[in-house]
Amino acid sequence: MNKKAKQARFDAMGGREGIALRILEIANEIVSGSYKRAVAGAGQMKLLAELCEADTYWDEKMSYGYSTEERIANGAKKVTFNSNGHIDWRALEEAKNERH
C-alpha cells in the first residue's frame, strides 16, 4: 500500500484515536478468546500497525513496540509496558513460569 493510500485509510479509521481504540477493542476480544483468536487478532493488529506508518508519532510508537518484541523473540528479556508507557523488565524465563 502506498503512503497516500495508507494515509487515507488511517484518516478514515479516525486517525490516532480511532486506530488506538480499534487495537484496544481487538485486544479485549483476544483476552477472552483462544490461541487461534489471539493469532487472528495479531493479524488484525498487523494491518493497523502498517496504517500507523502514515503518522510520524504513531509510527515511532509502533516501531518501538516492534523492535522490543523483536528483541524478545531473539531471547531478550520480556518487556511489560504500564499505563504510563514505562517499561518493566523481567527475565523471559520468569515470565514463562508465570503462565504455568
C-alpha positions as CSV (number, residue, x, y, z in Angstrom):
1,M,0.0,0.0,0.0
2,N,1.5,3.4,-0.9
3,K,1.8,6.3,1.5
4,K,-1.2,8.2,0.1
5,A,-3.5,5.1,0.4
6,K,-2.2,4.4,3.9
7,Q,-2.8,8.0,5.0
8,A,-6.4,7.8,3.6
9,R,-7.2,4.6,5.5
10,F,-5.5,5.9,8.7
11,D,-7.7,9.1,8.5
12,A,-10.8,7.0,7.6
13,M,-10.4,4.9,10.7
14,G,-10.3,8.1,12.9
15,G,-6.6,8.8,13.0
16,R,-4.6,8.2,16.1
17,E,-7.6,7.8,18.4
18,G,-9.5,5.6,16.0
19,I,-6.5,3.3,15.4
20,A,-5.8,3.1,19.2
21,L,-9.4,2.3,20.0
22,R,-9.6,-0.4,17.4
23,I,-6.4,-2.0,18.8
24,L,-7.8,-1.9,22.3
25,E,-11.1,-3.5,21.0
26,I,-9.2,-6.3,19.4
27,A,-7.0,-6.8,22.5
28,N,-10.1,-7.2,24.6
29,E,-11.5,-9.8,22.2
30,I,-8.2,-11.7,22.4
31,V,-8.2,-11.8,26.2
32,S,-11.5,-13.7,26.2
33,G,-10.6,-15.9,23.3
34,S,-8.5,-18.9,22.3
35,Y,-5.0,-19.2,20.9
36,K,-6.5,-19.2,17.5
37,R,-8.3,-15.9,18.3
38,A,-5.0,-14.5,19.6
39,V,-3.2,-15.2,16.3
40,A,-6.2,-13.9,14.3
41,G,-6.0,-10.7,16.4
42,A,-2.3,-10.4,15.7
43,G,-3.2,-10.4,12.0
44,Q,-5.7,-7.6,12.5
45,M,-3.2,-5.6,14.5
46,K,-0.6,-6.1,11.8
47,L,-2.8,-4.1,9.4
48,L,-3.3,-1.4,12.0
49,A,0.4,-1.3,12.7
50,E,1.0,-0.8,9.0
51,L,-1.5,2.1,8.9
52,C,0.4,3.7,11.8
53,E,3.2,4.4,9.4
54,A,1.1,7.2,7.9
55,D,1.5,9.2,11.1
56,T,5.1,10.1,12.3
57,Y,4.3,9.9,16.0
58,W,2.3,6.6,15.8
59,D,4.9,5.1,13.5
60,E,7.5,5.9,16.2
61,K,5.5,4.2,18.9
62,M,4.6,1.2,16.7
63,S,8.3,0.8,15.6
64,Y,9.4,0.9,19.3
65,G,7.0,-1.8,20.2
66,Y,8.0,-3.9,17.2
67,S,11.7,-3.6,18.0
68,T,11.0,-4.5,21.6
69,E,9.1,-7.6,20.6
70,E,11.8,-8.5,18.0
71,R,14.4,-8.5,20.8
72,I,12.1,-10.7,22.9
73,A,11.7,-13.1,20.0
74,N,15.5,-13.2,19.8
75,G,15.8,-14.3,23.5
76,A,16.0,-10.9,25.3
77,K,14.1,-10.1,28.4
78,K,10.3,-9.8,28.4
79,V,9.0,-6.2,28.4
80,T,5.8,-5.1,30.1
81,F,4.5,-1.6,29.5
82,N,2.5,0.1,32.2
83,S,-0.3,2.5,31.6
84,N,2.1,5.4,31.5
85,G,4.2,3.8,28.8
86,H,7.1,3.0,31.2
87,I,8.8,-0.4,30.8
88,D,9.1,-3.0,33.5
89,W,11.8,-5.5,32.5
90,R,11.8,-9.1,33.8
91,A,13.5,-12.2,32.7
92,L,11.9,-14.1,29.9
93,E,12.1,-17.4,31.9
94,E,10.3,-15.7,34.8
95,A,7.5,-14.6,32.5
96,K,7.2,-18.1,31.0
97,N,6.9,-19.6,34.5
98,E,4.1,-17.2,35.4
99,R,2.0,-18.6,32.6
100,H,2.2,-22.2,34.0
